Amino acid sequence: MSTAPSPNRIARSDDLALTPYHGESAGQRHPATALNPMDRIQQINYEKDFQIAFLQSKGDGFQRLFEKLMSKAHPNDFMACRPWGNVGDRKNDGYLPSARTLFQSYAPNELTAAEAIKKINEDFEGAKEHWEKYFDEWTFVHNAPDGRLGPHIIEVLVKLGQANPKIKIGHFGYEEMLAKFRQLSLQDLESWFGPSLTMEANVNLGYSDLMAVLNHISVAPAPATSEVKDVSRGKIEANLLSHAVAEFLKIGMQKSPLVMQFFNTWKNPVYGEQIASAFKSEYAALRDATPQLHPDEIFGRLEAWAGGMANTTPTHKAAVLAVMAYLFDKCEIFEDAQAAKPA
């Protein structure tokens, strides 16, 4: 069996369930949140969606993600800068007037050390030339999956700070973006990612909801032999899935007995094996893709494949998750903890 994917792991935030949105304290809710309370499942769902979007965003796509996040977190304040003809953006990837902060976005893992150092220095000097009287902080925005920067980048940022004591040199990665994301209202999140799985939809999930998901999957022939295995201890950790995806899977596992009962009572006795075989094939293709995908990206693409075009309601999302969690639990998708251990 192939080993688990091992790209850089995304930075983790472990206090997922207790973090309030809108920058509110535990006893003080933002008016929009009070009108539209977000349950814990919705919060986990949206953080999972954001992690996957962050991982999938490269180059200009990452800049668009940053602009969208900041525009929603700071409406009528943050200004995205559009390149204009041969003038370009004048070294401005976004400006927050209220904080007098200028942003410049990078994909440091896609650049050599020499390229990164050259670009940072050129961008900073260009920003000073065009915008110095408007900003007190210059912030390096990056998409390093694990939040860590190379020593060459840390060194050039420190040197910029030493050479420019009147300007604060900041950095803004996944954890900082996640903090902004947690300030968004439920309406913002729905307009961005669509409706979320909800606690109500998960509780009320039934056979007909599962059938709506399974009907569109092209089943593969049942394997000649089928070894059903229970989830091995440490499987989530061995597959390097992030905290949000792990919590999302655990929610789905609450409905694993329903999925098992559905397959056990279905008129075609090998239907469950056929569905499992189809999922296995899709997972293997994603796992072996080039360039290598982060495990969270694999989860997101498998979820989209299973959900199809109809994956737009809380009930449908609950059914997709239940089937995926059941197959994960039975070691049909992702790697067994023992197999994932390095040799």
C-alpha positions in Angstrom: 0.0 0.0 0.0 1.2 3.5 -0.8 2.3 5.7 2.0 0.3 8.7 3.1 0.8 12.1 1.4 3.5 14.1 3.1 3.6 17.7 1.8 4.1 20.6 4.3 1.4 20.4 6.9 -0.8 23.4 7.4 -0.6 25.3 10.6 -3.2 24.1 13.2 -5.5 25.9 15.5 -6.7 23.6 18.3 -9.3 25.9 20.0 -11.7 25.5 17.2 -15.0 25.1 19.0 -14.4 27.9 21.6 -13.3 30.7 19.3 -16.1 33.3 18.9 -16.8 35.0 15.6 -16.9 38.8 14.9 -14.1 39.4 17.5 -16.7 39.1 20.2 -16.2 38.1 23.8 -18.1 35.0 25.2 -20.8 37.3 26.7 -21.0 39.8 23.8 -22.3 38.9 20.4 -22.2 40.9 17.2 -25.8 41.9 16.2 -25.6 39.9 13.0 -24.5 36.8 14.9 -27.2 37.2 17.5 -29.8 37.2 14.7 -28.2 34.3 12.9 -26.4 32.1 15.5 -23.8 29.8 14.1 -23.6 26.3 15.6 -20.4 24.5 16.2 -20.8 22.2 13.1 -21.2 25.3 10.9 -18.0 26.8 12.4 -16.0 23.6 11.8 -17.5 23.3 8.2 -16.5 26.8 7.2 -13.0 26.6 8.8 -12.5 23.4 6.8 -13.6 25.1 3.6 -11.2 28.0 4.3 -8.2 25.8 5.0 -8.8 24.0 1.7 -9.2 27.2 -0.2 -6.0 28.5 1.3 -4.1 25.4 0.2 -5.5 25.5 -3.3 -4.8 29.2 -3.9 -1.5 29.8 -5.7 0.0 32.9 -7.4 -2.7 35.4 -8.4 -5.3 33.1 -6.9 -3.7 33.5 -3.4 -3.8 37.3 -3.8 -7.5 37.1 -4.8 -8.2 35.0 -1.7 -6.4 37.6 0.5 -8.3 40.5 -1.1 -11.7 38.7 -0.6 -11.0 37.9 3.0 -9.8 41.4 3.9 -12.7 43.1 2.0 -15.2 41.0 4.0 -13.4 41.5 7.3 -12.9 45.3 6.7 -15.8 46.5 4.5 -15.6 50.2 3.5 -12.0 50.2 4.7 -9.7 47.7 3.0 -8.8 48.7 -0.6 -7.6 46.1 -3.1 -5.3 47.5 -5.7 -5.8 46.6 -9.4 -2.8 46.8 -11.7 -3.4 49.6 -14.2 -1.7 49.4 -17.7 2.0 49.9 -17.7 1.8 51.6 -14.2 1.0 48.3 -12.5 0.0 48.3 -8.9 2.9 50.4 -7.7 3.9 47.7 -5.3 0.6 47.7 -3.5 -1.4 44.5 -3.1 -3.9 46.1 -0.6 -4.2 49.0 1.7 -6.0 49.3 5.1 -6.3 53.1 5.7 -7.6 52.7 9.3 -4.4 51.0 10.3 -2.2 52.8 7.8 -1.0 49.3 6.6 0.2 48.4 3.1 0.2 44.8 2.1 2.3 42.9 -0.4 1.5 39.2 -1.1 4.0 36.4 -1.9 4.2 32.7 -2.5 7.6 32.2 -1.0 7.7 28.4 -1.5 7.4 29.0 -5.3 10.5 31.2 -5.4 14.2 30.5 -5.0 16.0 32.2 -2.1 17.6 34.7 -4.4 14.3 35.5 -6.2 12.5 36.0 -2.9 15.1 38.3 -1.5 15.3 40.4 -4.7 11.5 40.7 -4.9 11.0 41.6 -1.2 13.6 44.4 -1.4 12.3 45.7 -4.7 8.7 45.7 -3.6 9.5 47.4 -0.3 11.6 50.2 -2.0 8.9 50.6 -4.6 6.2 50.9 -1.9 8.2 53.6 -0.1 8.6 55.5 -3.4 4.9 55.6 -4.1 3.1 55.2 -0.8 5.5 56.1 2.1 3.4 59.0 3.3 0.3 56.8 3.6 1.6 53.8 5.6 3.3 53.1 8.9 3.3 49.3 8.5 4.4 47.2 5.6 3.1 43.7 5.8 4.5 40.6 4.1 1.5 38.4 3.2 2.4 34.8 2.4 0.9 31.4 1.7 3.4 29.0 3.4 1.2 26.0 4.2 2.8 25.4 7.7 3.1 29.1 8.5 7.0 28.9 8.6 9.2 31.1 6.6 12.7 30.3 5.3 15.7 31.8 7.1 16.5 34.0 4.1 13.1 35.6 4.2 13.2 36.2 8.0 16.7 37.7 7.6 15.6 40.2 4.9 12.5 41.2 6.9 14.6 41.8 10.0 17.1 43.9 7.9 14.3 46.0 6.4 13.1 46.7 9.9 16.5 47.7 11.1 17.1 50.0 8.1 13.6 51.6 8.4 12.9 52.1 12.1 9.9 54.4 11.5 8.1 51.6 9.5 6.8 48.5 11.2 7.6 45.3 9.2 4.8 42.8 9.7 4.0 39.3 8.3 0.6 37.8 7.7 0.2 34.0 7.1 -2.4 31.3 7.6 -2.9 31.8 11.3 -3.4 35.6 10.8 -5.7 35.0 7.9 -7.7 32.5 10.0 -8.1 35.1 12.8 -9.6 37.5 10.2 -11.8 34.7 8.9 -13.2 34.1 12.3 -14.4 37.7 12.4 -16.8 37.1 9.5 -20.6 36.9 9.9 -22.6 33.9 8.9 -24.0 35.9 6.0 -20.4 36.6 4.8 -19.5 32.9 5.0 -22.7 31.8 3.2 -22.1 34.3 0.4 -18.5 33.0 0.1 -18.8 29.2 0.5 -22.6 28.6 0.2 -24.8 26.9 2.9 -23.0 24.9 5.5 -23.7 21.5 7.0 -25.8 22.2 10.2 -26.4 20.3 13.4 -30.1 19.9 12.5 -29.3 18.4 9.1 -26.8 16.0 10.6 -29.3 14.9 13.3 -32.2 14.4 10.8 -30.2 12.5 8.1 -32.1 9.6 6.6 -31.8 6.8 4.0 -33.3 9.0 1.2 -30.6 11.6 1.8 -27.9 9.0 1.5 -29.5 7.7 -1.7 -29.4 11.2 -3.2 -25.6 11.2 -2.8 -24.9 7.6 -3.8 -27.1 7.6 -7.0 -24.8 9.9 -9.0 -21.6 7.9 -8.2 -20.7 5.5 -10.9 -20.2 2.3 -9.0 -17.2 0.1 -9.7 -17.4 -3.7 -9.9 -17.3 -5.3 -6.4 -13.8 -6.6 -5.6 -13.4 -10.4 -5.6 -12.5 -10.3 -1.9 -13.3 -7.5 0.5 -11.5 -7.1 3.8 -13.4 -4.8 6.1 -11.2 -3.1 8.7 -12.0 -0.9 11.6 -10.3 2.5 11.8 -6.8 2.2 13.2 -5.7 4.2 16.1 -3.9 7.4 15.0 -5.3 7.3 11.4 -6.2 10.9 11.3 -2.8 12.0 12.6 -1.0 9.6 10.3 -2.7 11.1 7.3 -1.7 14.6 8.3 -5.2 15.9 8.2 -5.7 19.3 9.9 -7.7 19.9 13.0 -10.7 21.3 11.2 -10.9 18.4 8.7 -10.4 15.9 11.6 -13.2 17.5 13.6 -15.4 17.5 10.5 -14.8 13.8 10.0 -15.6 13.1 13.6 -19.0 14.8 13.1 -19.7 12.5 10.1 -18.7 9.4 12.1 -21.7 10.0 14.3 -23.7 8.8 11.3 -21.5 5.8 10.4 -24.0 3.3 11.9 -26.8 4.8 9.7 -24.6 4.3 6.5 -23.6 0.8 7.6 -27.3 -0.1 8.2 -28.2 1.3 4.8 -25.7 -0.9 3.0 -26.6 -3.9 5.1 -30.3 -3.7 4.2 -29.9 -2.6 0.6 -31.4 -5.0 -2.0 -28.0 -5.3 -3.7 -25.7 -7.0 -1.2 -22.5 -5.8 -2.8 -23.6 -2.2 -3.3 -21.5 -1.0 -0.4 -18.4 -2.7 -1.8 -19.1 -1.1 -5.2 -19.4 2.4 -3.7 -16.2 1.7 -1.6 -14.3 0.6 -4.8 -15.4 3.8 -6.6 -14.2 6.0 -3.7 -10.9 4.1 -3.5 -10.2 4.7 -7.2 -10.9 8.4 -6.9 -8.8 8.7 -3.7 -5.9 6.9 -5.3 -5.9 9.2 -8.3 -5.9 12.2 -6.0 -3.2 10.8 -3.7 -0.9 10.1 -6.7 -1.5 13.4 -8.5 1.4 15.6 -9.6 2.2 18.0 -8.1 1.4 16.3 -4.8 -1.7 17.5 -3.0 -1.9 18.3 0.7 -4.1 15.8 2.5 -6.7 18.5 3.2 -6.9 19.2 -0.5 -7.4 15.5 -1.2 -10.3 15.5 1.3 -11.8 18.6 -0.3 -11.6 17.3 -3.9 -13.0 13.9 -2.8 -15.9 15.7 -1.0 -16.6 17.8 -4.2 -16.5 14.6 -6.3 -18.9 12.8 -4.0 -21.2 15.7 -3.7 -21.5 16.6 -7.3 -23.3 19.7 -8.5 -26.1 19.1 -6.0 -23.9 19.6 -3.0 -25.5 22.9 -2.1 -27.8 22.1 0.8 -27.1 21.3 4.5 -28.8 17.9 4.1 -26.8 16.9 1.0 -23.6 18.0 2.7 -24.5 15.9 5.8 -25.1 12.8 3.6 -21.7 13.3 1.7 -19.9 13.6 5.0 -21.6 10.6 6.5 -20.6 8.4 3.6 -17.0 9.7 3.5 -16.6 9.3 7.3 -18.0 5.7 7.1 -15.5 4.8 4.4 -12.7 6.5 6.3 -13.7 4.7 9.4 -13.5 1.4 7.5 -10.1 2.2 6.0 -11.5 2.3 2.4 -10.2 5.9 1.8 -7.0 7.5 3.1 -4.2 5.4 4.5 -4.2 3.0 7.5 -2.2 4.3 10.3 0.3 1.4 10.2 0.7 1.6 6.4 1.2 5.4 6.6 4.2 5.0 8.9 7.5 5.7 7.1 9.7 2.7 6.5 
